[in-house]
Amino acid sequence: MTRNDKKKTIMTNHAAKADGRSVGQPLRNFAAQAFRSYLKELNGNRPKDLYRFVLGEIEVPLIQVALEYTEGNQTEAARLLGLSRATLRKKLRLHGVPVSPAA
C-alpha cells in the first residue's frame, strides 16, 4: 500500500467514524446522500447551476480539512489536494480561509 493509499484510507475512515456511518464507505456515497437530501428539501423547485453551487460549497471545507490533516502545512495540503501551492494560496485568499502557521 502506497503512502497516498494509506492517507486515503485514513481520511475515509476518519470521515466515516465522525459521521457514525460504516468505516470505509466511499466518499461518493456520502455525497450522493447529501445531494438527494438537498434536492428533496427543495420540494420540487428546480435549482439552477447546481454543479457550480456544489463545487463552491465543497471547496472551502475540503481545503480546511486538508489543512487540518497536514497541521497547517500548505505545501503538504496542496499536494494532498493535487494543487500547486500557489493555487492553494489563491483559493485561500479567494474564499477568505484563515491560515494559521504550520505547527
Residue frames as a rotation matrix with the C-alpha (Angstrom) as fourth column:
MET 1
0.584 0.812 0.000 0.00
0.812 -0.584 0.000 0.00
0.000 0.000 -1.000 0.00
THR 2
-0.265 -0.685 0.679 1.42
0.644 -0.650 -0.404 3.36
0.718 0.330 0.613 -1.00
ARG 3
-0.869 -0.123 -0.480 1.57
0.456 -0.579 -0.676 6.40
-0.194 -0.806 0.559 1.28
ASN 4
-0.789 0.608 -0.085 -1.26
-0.589 -0.711 0.386 8.02
0.174 0.354 0.919 -0.68
ASP 5
-0.205 0.719 -0.664 -3.40
-0.010 0.677 0.736 4.88
0.979 0.157 -0.131 -0.38
LYS 6
-0.474 -0.038 -0.879 -2.85
0.831 0.310 -0.462 4.90
0.290 -0.950 -0.115 3.39
LYS 7
-0.960 0.121 -0.253 -3.81
-0.015 -0.923 -0.385 8.58
-0.280 -0.365 0.888 3.64
LYS 8
-0.561 0.795 -0.230 -6.91
-0.566 -0.166 0.808 7.98
0.604 0.583 0.543 1.52
THR 9
-0.160 0.466 -0.870 -7.95
0.440 0.823 0.360 5.08
0.884 -0.325 -0.337 3.76
ILE 10
-0.691 -0.155 -0.706 -7.31
0.720 -0.232 -0.654 7.08
-0.062 -0.960 0.272 6.92
MET 11
-0.929 0.351 -0.121 -9.27
-0.356 -0.934 0.027 10.08
-0.104 0.068 0.992 5.62
THR 12
-0.336 0.841 -0.423 -12.19
-0.356 0.303 0.884 7.88
0.872 0.448 0.197 4.51
ASN 13
-0.209 0.214 -0.954 -12.25
0.715 0.699 0.001 6.05
0.668 -0.682 -0.299 7.84
HIS 14
-0.878 -0.155 -0.452 -12.00
0.442 -0.625 -0.644 9.26
-0.183 -0.765 0.617 9.85
ALA 15
-0.775 0.630 -0.049 -14.87
-0.593 -0.698 0.401 10.88
0.218 0.340 0.915 7.96
ALA 16
-0.154 0.745 -0.649 -17.00
-0.085 0.644 0.760 7.79
0.984 0.173 -0.036 8.29
LYS 17
-0.408 -0.046 -0.912 -16.33
0.817 0.426 -0.387 7.38
0.407 -0.903 -0.137 12.01
ALA 18
-0.976 0.001 -0.217 -17.03
0.103 -0.877 -0.470 11.03
-0.191 -0.481 0.855 12.76
ASP 19
-0.557 0.808 -0.195 -20.35
-0.761 -0.401 0.510 10.74
0.334 0.432 0.838 10.97
GLY 20
-0.272 0.433 0.859 -21.31
-0.688 0.536 -0.488 7.47
-0.672 -0.724 0.152 12.66
ARG 21
0.712 0.501 -0.492 -21.51
-0.701 0.458 -0.547 5.51
-0.048 0.734 0.677 9.43
SER 22
0.893 -0.344 0.292 -19.75
0.304 0.937 0.173 2.33
-0.333 -0.066 0.941 8.45
VAL 23
0.193 -0.930 -0.314 -15.99
-0.320 -0.362 0.876 2.56
-0.928 -0.069 -0.367 8.18
GLY 24
-0.667 -0.623 0.407 -14.60
0.193 0.383 0.903 2.52
-0.719 0.681 -0.136 4.66
GLN 25
0.372 0.846 0.381 -17.73
0.714 0.002 -0.700 3.72
-0.593 0.533 -0.604 2.88
PRO 26
-0.409 -0.580 0.705 -16.71
0.904 -0.365 0.224 5.64
0.127 0.729 0.673 -0.25
LEU 27
-0.770 0.021 -0.638 -16.96
0.201 -0.941 -0.273 9.41
-0.606 -0.338 0.720 -0.08
ARG 28
-0.893 0.436 -0.111 -19.22
-0.257 -0.292 0.921 9.38
0.370 0.851 0.373 -3.14
ASN 29
-0.346 0.799 -0.492 -21.89
0.721 0.562 0.405 7.61
0.600 -0.215 -0.770 -1.09
PHE 30
-0.315 0.174 -0.933 -21.92
0.770 -0.528 -0.359 10.43
-0.555 -0.831 0.032 1.45
ALA 31
-0.894 -0.070 -0.442 -22.04
-0.162 -0.870 0.465 12.99
-0.417 0.487 0.767 -1.36
ALA 32
-0.751 0.653 -0.100 -24.90
0.111 0.274 0.955 11.22
0.651 0.706 -0.278 -3.13
GLN 33
-0.181 0.688 -0.703 -26.88
0.965 0.261 0.007 11.07
0.188 -0.677 -0.711 0.10
ALA 34
-0.474 -0.058 -0.879 -26.28
0.446 -0.876 -0.183 14.79
-0.759 -0.479 0.441 0.74
PHE 35
-0.971 0.108 -0.213 -27.33
-0.237 -0.528 0.816 15.72
-0.024 0.843 0.538 -2.83
ARG 36
-0.515 0.828 -0.220 -30.51
0.496 0.498 0.711 13.66
0.699 0.257 -0.668 -2.59
SER 37
-0.153 0.423 -0.893 -31.37
0.957 -0.162 -0.240 15.26
-0.247 -0.892 -0.380 0.74
TYR 38
-0.745 -0.196 -0.638 -30.71
0.110 -0.979 0.173 18.74
-0.659 0.059 0.750 -0.66
LEU 39
-0.911 0.398 -0.108 -32.91
-0.179 -0.148 0.973 18.16
0.371 0.905 0.206 -3.71
LYS 40
-0.348 0.809 -0.474 -35.68
0.795 0.523 0.308 16.64
0.497 -0.269 -0.825 -1.58
GLU 41
-0.305 0.170 -0.937 -35.72
0.756 -0.555 -0.347 19.76
-0.579 -0.814 0.041 0.61
LEU 42
-0.972 -0.067 -0.225 -36.35
-0.079 -0.810 0.582 21.91
-0.221 0.583 0.782 -2.47
ASN 43
-0.278 0.946 0.169 -39.89
0.141 0.214 -0.967 20.48
-0.950 -0.245 -0.193 -2.61
GLY 44
0.358 0.452 0.817 -39.94
0.794 0.313 -0.521 20.18
-0.491 0.835 -0.247 -6.40
ASN 45
0.827 -0.164 -0.538 -38.25
-0.312 -0.930 -0.196 23.51
-0.468 0.330 -0.820 -7.12
ARG 46
0.753 -0.568 0.331 -35.59
0.642 0.524 -0.560 23.16
0.145 0.634 0.759 -9.80
PRO 47
0.434 -0.676 -0.596 -32.18
0.191 -0.577 0.794 24.54
-0.880 -0.459 -0.122 -8.84
LYS 48
0.968 -0.243 0.063 -30.07
-0.002 -0.260 -0.966 26.31
0.251 0.935 -0.252 -11.44
ASP 49
0.286 -0.953 0.099 -26.35
-0.555 -0.249 -0.794 25.93
0.781 0.172 -0.600 -11.80
LEU 50
0.960 0.182 0.211 -26.25
-0.277 0.538 0.796 23.04
0.032 -0.823 0.567 -9.31
TYR 51
0.600 -0.794 -0.103 -22.81
0.683 0.575 -0.451 21.92
0.417 0.200 0.887 -10.46
ARG 52
-0.183 -0.678 0.712 -21.19
0.139 -0.735 -0.664 25.28
0.973 -0.023 0.229 -9.71
PHE 53
0.431 0.448 0.783 -23.12
-0.694 -0.390 0.605 25.59
0.577 -0.804 0.143 -6.44
VAL 54
0.993 -0.036 -0.111 -21.98
0.091 0.835 0.542 22.17
0.074 -0.548 0.833 -5.20
LEU 55
0.252 -0.967 0.039 -18.35
0.750 0.169 -0.639 22.77
0.611 0.190 0.768 -6.12
GLY 56
-0.131 -0.250 0.959 -18.47
-0.236 -0.932 -0.275 26.12
0.963 -0.262 0.063 -4.34
GLU 57
0.684 0.486 0.544 -19.95
-0.641 0.047 0.766 24.53
0.347 -0.873 0.344 -1.24
ILE 58
0.943 -0.297 -0.149 -17.42
0.327 0.912 0.248 21.69
0.062 -0.283 0.957 -1.16
GLU 59
0.367 -0.882 0.294 -14.22
0.331 -0.171 -0.928 23.58
0.869 0.438 0.229 -1.95
VAL 60
0.140 -0.327 0.935 -13.86
-0.695 -0.705 -0.142 25.51
0.705 -0.630 -0.326 1.30
PRO 61
0.705 0.098 0.703 -14.39
-0.655 0.471 0.591 22.60
-0.273 -0.877 0.396 3.72
LEU 62
0.904 -0.428 0.010 -12.17
0.384 0.802 -0.458 20.41
0.187 0.418 0.889 1.54
ILE 63
0.174 -0.862 0.476 -9.35
0.031 -0.478 -0.878 22.94
0.984 0.167 -0.056 1.80
GLN 64
0.262 -0.023 0.965 -9.93
-0.881 -0.415 0.229 23.40
0.395 -0.910 -0.129 5.52
VAL 65
0.922 0.108 0.371 -9.85
-0.267 0.873 0.409 19.67
-0.279 -0.476 0.834 6.20
ALA 66
0.676 -0.737 0.032 -6.70
0.478 0.405 -0.780 19.26
0.561 0.542 0.625 4.09
LEU 67
0.025 -0.664 0.747 -5.02
-0.373 -0.700 -0.609 22.00
0.927 -0.264 -0.265 6.13
GLU 68
0.532 0.212 0.820 -6.15
-0.847 0.153 0.509 20.38
-0.017 -0.965 0.261 9.38
TYR 69
0.994 -0.093 0.064 -4.90
0.098 0.993 -0.067 16.99
-0.057 0.073 0.996 8.20
THR 70
0.353 -0.916 0.192 -1.50
0.626 0.079 -0.776 18.44
0.695 0.394 0.601 7.31
GLU 71
0.288 -0.164 -0.943 -1.39
0.908 -0.266 0.324 20.51
-0.304 -0.950 0.072 10.52
GLY 72
0.727 0.150 -0.670 -1.43
0.074 -0.987 -0.140 23.77
-0.683 0.052 -0.729 8.58
ASN 73
-0.402 -0.914 0.053 1.37
0.099 0.014 0.995 22.80
-0.910 0.405 0.084 6.18
GLN 74
0.393 0.637 -0.663 0.25
-0.523 -0.438 -0.731 24.44
-0.757 0.634 0.161 2.94
THR 75
-0.370 -0.599 -0.710 2.77
-0.929 0.230 0.291 22.61
-0.011 0.767 -0.641 0.78
GLU 76
-0.974 0.032 0.226 1.54
-0.004 0.987 -0.159 19.23
-0.228 -0.156 -0.961 2.04
ALA 77
-0.135 0.990 -0.050 -2.11
0.075 -0.040 -0.996 20.33
-0.988 -0.138 -0.069 1.81
ALA 78
0.169 0.129 -0.977 -1.58
-0.876 -0.436 -0.209 21.40
-0.453 0.891 0.039 -1.79
ARG 79
-0.776 -0.499 -0.387 -0.03
-0.616 0.731 0.293 18.02
0.137 0.466 -0.874 -2.60
LEU 80
-0.776 0.533 0.338 -2.88
0.189 0.706 -0.682 16.22
-0.602 -0.465 -0.649 -0.86
LEU 81
0.194 0.916 -0.350 -5.40
-0.073 -0.342 -0.937 18.20
-0.978 0.208 0.000 -2.92
GLY 82
0.053 -0.254 0.966 -3.47
0.906 0.419 0.061 17.83
-0.421 0.871 0.252 -6.18
LEU 83
0.944 0.249 0.216 -2.93
0.311 -0.890 -0.333 21.58
0.109 0.382 -0.918 -6.46
SER 84
-0.125 -0.955 0.268 0.12
0.544 -0.292 -0.787 23.75
0.830 0.047 0.556 -6.72
ARG 85
-0.365 -0.068 -0.929 0.92
0.906 -0.257 -0.337 25.70
-0.216 -0.964 0.155 -3.57
ALA 86
-0.991 -0.020 -0.130 0.27
-0.014 -0.966 0.257 28.94
-0.131 0.257 0.958 -5.47
THR 87
-0.476 0.875 -0.087 -3.20
-0.084 0.053 0.995 27.74
0.875 0.481 0.048 -6.48
LEU 88
-0.041 0.428 -0.903 -3.97
0.892 0.422 0.159 26.72
0.449 -0.799 -0.399 -2.91
ARG 89
-0.660 -0.276 -0.699 -2.91
0.620 -0.725 -0.300 30.13
-0.424 -0.631 0.650 -1.61
LYS 90
-0.925 0.373 0.074 -5.04
-0.219 -0.681 0.699 31.82
0.311 0.630 0.711 -4.28
LYS 91
-0.151 0.909 -0.387 -8.06
0.264 0.415 0.871 29.78
0.953 0.030 -0.303 -3.19
LEU 92
-0.262 -0.007 -0.965 -7.38
0.964 0.038 -0.262 30.58
0.038 -0.999 -0.004 0.47
ARG 93
-0.919 -0.109 -0.380 -7.45
0.142 -0.988 -0.061 34.31
-0.369 -0.110 0.923 -0.34
LEU 94
-0.759 0.651 -0.025 -10.46
-0.183 -0.177 0.967 33.97
0.625 0.738 0.254 -2.64
HIS 95
0.087 0.837 -0.540 -12.55
0.380 0.473 0.795 32.23
0.921 -0.274 -0.277 0.00
GLY 96
0.150 -0.079 0.985 -11.15
-0.681 -0.731 0.045 34.12
0.717 -0.678 -0.164 2.97
VAL 97
0.762 0.057 -0.645 -10.00
0.291 0.860 0.419 30.94
0.579 -0.507 0.638 4.66
PRO 98
0.735 -0.519 0.437 -7.96
-0.678 -0.558 0.478 31.82
-0.004 -0.647 -0.762 7.74
VAL 99
0.530 -0.659 -0.534 -4.47
0.120 0.682 -0.722 30.39
0.840 0.318 0.440 7.69
SER 100
0.888 -0.339 0.310 -2.57
-0.379 -0.158 0.912 29.51
-0.260 -0.927 -0.268 10.81
PRO 101
0.061 -0.950 -0.307 1.17
-0.983 -0.003 -0.184 28.87
0.174 0.313 -0.934 10.73
ALA 102
0.374 -0.003 -0.927 2.28
-0.180 0.981 -0.076 25.27
0.910 0.196 0.366 10.39
ALA 103
0.934 0.027 0.356 2.84
-0.356 0.131 0.925 23.54
-0.021 -0.991 0.132 13.72
